[in-house]
Amino acid sequence: MASPAMVLDRLRGALWGIFIADSLSMPVHWYYNPGDIRRDFGVIETYQAPKARHPSSIMSVSNTGGHGRGGQNGRIVGDVINHGKHDFWGKSGVHYHQGMKAGENTLNAICARVVMRTITRDKGYDDKKWLEEYVKFMTTPGSHNDTYAESFHRDFFKNWAAGIPPERCSEGTEGHNTAQIGGFVMLPPVILAKLDGPAAAKERMMRHLTTTHESRKLAGYAEQYSDLIYSLVSGADLRTATQALATRMRVDLAQLVPYDDIRIVHSTFGSACYIEDSFPSLLYLAYKYADSFEKAVLANTNVGGENCHRGAALGAVMGAAAGESRIPRRLIDGLHDSKAIKAEIDAYVTALHPELLQQCGQQAAAAAAAGAATSA
């Protein structure tokens, strides 16, 4: 059984991991040719801003009025959400995150902060309160600096703009544009809002997931992800936990470790956003680099593909296994909004886990007393 101090350290690490791994990958998000990463950046080892031109951007053929590909006649992007960004979508080669600064987070990770703040304020997860804050945040001009919004955001606000109540805005969106790893980015703060057992965590997580994603396929993978995050924070071993999930997919992760990451992620599983590709890729990276948070998140960045959202999900896994104490300080301090994120994590823990903080304080006091007695 993990000590309260270890559980607290791992819980905080899981939250930091979302933002660190997402931001590291932001400049090379959806670079599907790893050679383009080397050409534009070399080997990425720290936070960087994106280049003006993206070598494999397909934002110019993405639908600004709803999900998937399409034209730019729709004004959901530009007028309802992502205000002022519409014109960037119709131009060839524009970076998905153009104009962002080194260390900034992409939209889904920013939404994870909205989730975290809402849960903190309400001292628990409430899907209706979350939807209120989601709509307010996304429809407020200047609330974030990202250009791209995934299909699920665009579909949700297409429905919302048509007068559909927020609790029904994810309905009818089942499909390959919905069953994507981007749906995992907001889940860790919900999973960890209470340490009330894996079943309760999974039920809470599913309530949140269905507010933005109607996908039976994604839900099945999300249940596995919830169990993984919860078990790691509770003290589980990372390699044992990831291999257990991989075994369900008939994958032996140990046999893959000697191979090059690009070969495994791009050829064996798939580097795209689709959950059946990205989740086994996540498990592979977590297993291979189980001993190092830093190596895992940097490997994810440099392998390319859907590395931001896969990275955010992986970062939470690695942070839950390593704990905040084993995340390099430079990766925490280098985030553009590091101070604000720290304050939000502090507030989240204080509001939701006072008993854990109390137990840690009691342990520290007992250790100090024992040390004083020994020295006397």
C-alpha positions, 0 to 999 in steps of 0.5 A: 500500500502506497503511503499518503506522501507517495499518493500525493506526489503521484497525484500531483505528478499526473497533473503536471504531466498533462501540461509538460508533455503537451507543451513539449510536443506543441511545435511539432504536433502532427509532424507525420514525417519525423525527418521534418522534425529533425530538419526544423528543430533537430532533436527536441529537448526543451520547450520551443515555439512553432515554425511559421510553416507546418510541413504536413498541415491539413488545416486548410482542408479542415471543416470550420463549421463542424467535424472532419474535413470540409470547407471554410465557409462555416464560422463556428471557428472564428465567430463562436470559438477560437475567435479571430482564427478563422482565416488561418484555417484556409491557408496552406501550410499554416501551423495548427498552433501558429503564434503560440509561445514556447511552453504554452499549451494547446487547447485540450490541455488548456481545457484540462485546466478549466476542468481542474479549476471547476472541480476545485471550486465545486469541491467535486465533479459535477457535469452540469457545472463543467458544461457551464464553464466549458461553454463560457470559456470556449465562447469568450474571445481571447480566453486562449491563444490556440488556432486549432480545435479538434472535431469534437469541439467544432461539433459541440459548438455547431450544435450549441449555436443551433440552440441544442442544450449543452448536455446534448451537444455531443450526441450524434458524433460517433465516428472516427473523428470522435474516437481519438486520443484527444478525448483523454486529455481532460480525464485525469483531473476527473479520475483523481477528483476523489480517491474513492476506488477505481469503479467510482473513478471510472463512473465519474470519468465516463460522465465527463467523457460523454459531455464531449464525446459520444463514442462507444469505442473511445469509452472502452479505451477510456475505461482502461486508461482510467484504471491505469491512472488510478492504479498508478497513483495508488502505487502500482508498478508502471511496467506491470500495469502497462503490460497487463493492458497490452496483453488484452491486445495480444501485445508483448511490450517487452519484445518491442523495446529493442526496436526503434520508436519510429518503427513501432509507433509509425509502423507497428501501431500507428502515429495518428490520433485514432484511439486504436493506434494511439493507445497502444503507442502510449503503452509502448512508450510508457513501458519502454521508458518506465524509469524516466519521465523525461525520456518518455515524454521527449521520445513521444515528442520526437517520434511525431504524429499525434504527439500532443494529445498522445503526449498529454495522456502519456504525461499523466501516466508517467507523472502518476508513476514517477511523482512530481518529485521525479519530474525534472524541475526545468520541465515544470519551471519552463512551462509558460504558465508554470506559476498559474498551473502550480497554484491550480494544482495546489488549490485542487489538492487542498480542496479535494484531498484535505485528508491526504494532506493531513495524513502527510502532515502527521507522517512528517510530524511523526518522522520529525519526532522520531528523528529528535528522539534518536538524536537525543 
